[in-house]
């Protein structure tokens, strides 16, 4: 452990007493002082929370939040060795020693990182006593006069975290409509949210850089560049957050498809998916409430979860295995590292094999390791893709006992992002 020298002055008479007492006992004075200081401290400071600084926060406001005493800002400053307690920045990670109990999460949010894409398998999380997250994907269309909606209150009331992804459509319909209809789609999103219940976290679109997600299809569809996505997202967020009761909802940026380089544009001639991701975040300039990411395995070998293998040129600087999630996390601008991150899809490039290989267990262990570093932006969930079986989609878990057993084994661990 790194050592730090602390100097202080005492009066002459006390100094003589200390030196004489150490000599009388035949002990080294430094050792005696260290032992007595450790006894005086006891266990104080061994328990601490990590907090990511958010816009508008100061040390005084954090001291008020965690200690109900603004004057204890000096405690936080000292514990974090801050050179200037008046200068903290958004996204900075602070440790808060001996803070009081955490505030409970709002309904519809879970402290666990476990989760599934689709309803249907959430009871396995309940059986384990670790109710994680469920993602529901909705096809809304773009009719601004359509007020149809859906309730997720059953999930929320049972204690699950609830995420809802809002798509214009699937396949050639496009995850977003043609850009001339972005405003209509935004109004439709607002209508849906206003009449729905049991959710306050909304993801706009999905893997926008994939040709298969373009309105009109891969061949002749409209490319969704970062500029276009930013335009659509802003309209959707404005519509959702202006609806009564949804002013503070999280509107989350859709996940970018890793390893896909088919959406090129002048600022990104190679179609690098991480640059595409960064360009969206930079383009939104803080007008977002959360970030969705996807990460996948190339194969079902659990040993490759931790592989640091890189891709072939021109992407030799990008990870080619499950740890592609780290490329996304490291690309998030520092000023946005206070935002929640949701890993909304993970699987393998092949269909789920009906075996308990330990892949699911190792994937959750990997995300827990990431979250265990207090300097890292937390990943709030990792959702296995997917529970239900749909035509043309090979990644389904329902009925595959081996994969379910793997998931149930992972659920034996207390993997939390909060608390």
Secondary structure as UniProt FT lines:
FT   HELIX           12..25
FT   HELIX           29..41
FT   TURN            42..45
FT   STRAND          48..52
FT   TURN            55..56
FT   HELIX           59..67
FT   HELIX           70..72
FT   HELIX           73..79
FT   TURN            80..81
FT   TURN            85..86
FT   TURN            90..91
FT   STRAND          93..97
FT   TURN            107..108
FT   STRAND          115..117
FT   HELIX           123..127
FT   TURN            128..129
FT   STRAND          133..139
FT   TURN            144..145
FT   HELIX           153..157
FT   TURN            158..159
FT   STRAND          161..167
FT   HELIX           171..173
FT   HELIX           179..181
FT   HELIX           182..195
FT   STRAND          201..204
FT   TURN            208..209
FT   HELIX           211..213
FT   HELIX           217..220
FT   HELIX           226..241
FT   TURN            244..245
FT   TURN            247..248
FT   STRAND          250..253
FT   TURN            258..259
FT   TURN            266..267
FT   TURN            269..270
FT   HELIX           273..284
FT   TURN            285..286
FT   STRAND          290..294
FT   HELIX           302..306
FT   TURN            313..314
FT   TURN            316..317
FT   TURN            322..323
FT   HELIX           324..331
FT   HELIX           334..336
FT   TURN            337..338
FT   STRAND          340..346
FT   HELIX           359..372
FT   TURN            374..375
FT   STRAND          379..384
FT   TURN            391..392
FT   TURN            398..399
FT   HELIX           401..410
FT   TURN            411..412
//
